[in-house]
Amino acid sequence: MRKLVPWRKKADQAVARRGDEHPFSRLHREMNELFEGIFDDERNMFGMTRWPMEKNFLSIEPSFEVSETDDAVQVLAELPGMDEKDIEVTLDRRTLTITGEKKEEHEEKKKNTVFSERRYGSFRRMLTVPDGIDEAHVKASFKKGVLKLELPKKPEARGNARKIPIKSE
């Protein structure tokens, strides 16, 4: 690829290689080199790194953290730049659906935007939750761009594990 785009690499740029480079780091570097030049546009003029932008190209899909205890399931969703009015949460049997839309803000600007990494659009994520969720007592809160869902389990679905003694023979 470099031979096809020889003007991209400066002669004085030294490339450091480590023999003990982690395989994922090497793969990341090689993928960057492979696609260097393909995504050329005005973003590169300002020294912006491309990898994070192409990883989630135009996506606003939230990141999730799901945890479970004996009493409940907790779901955290990162939704930066959104308000609770832009988010809808539904639970239908064992399917938890979170939908939202981040709308573009229209304001009068006196200067032209040189580049923008802000993303707008809608998303829909569906998660399967364990059996035994008490749908009547599910709680949702939203603070500082993080949606927090508490899905309590019905008493019969809670962990009732007991220790079983083992006898030696």
URNOR-V398227 format. One record per backbone hydrogen bond with DSSP energy under -0.5 kcal/mol. CO is the residue of the C=O (numbers start at 1). NH is the residue of the N-H. Records with the same first field share a line. If there is no record, write none. Layout:
CO=NH, NH
This chain:
1=5
3=6
5=8
6=9
8=10
10=13
12=14
14=16
18=21
22=26
23=27
24=28
25=29
26=30
27=31
28=32
29=33
30=34
31=35
32=36
33=36
35=38, 39
37=40
41=44
42=45
43=46, 48
44=47
50=53, 54
51=55
52=56
54=57
56=59
63=78
65=76
67=74
70=159
71=153
72=69
73=151
74=67
75=149
76=65
77=79, 147
78=63
79=82
83=86
84=87
86=101
88=99
90=97
91=93
92=94, 95
94=96, 129
95=92, 97
96=127
97=90
98=125
99=88
100=123
101=103
102=121
104=106
105=107
121=102
123=100
125=98
127=96, 129
130=133
132=154
133=135
134=137
135=138
139=150
141=148
143=146
145=79
146=143
147=77
148=141
149=75, 151
150=139, 152
151=73
152=134
154=157, 158
155=158
163=165
165=167
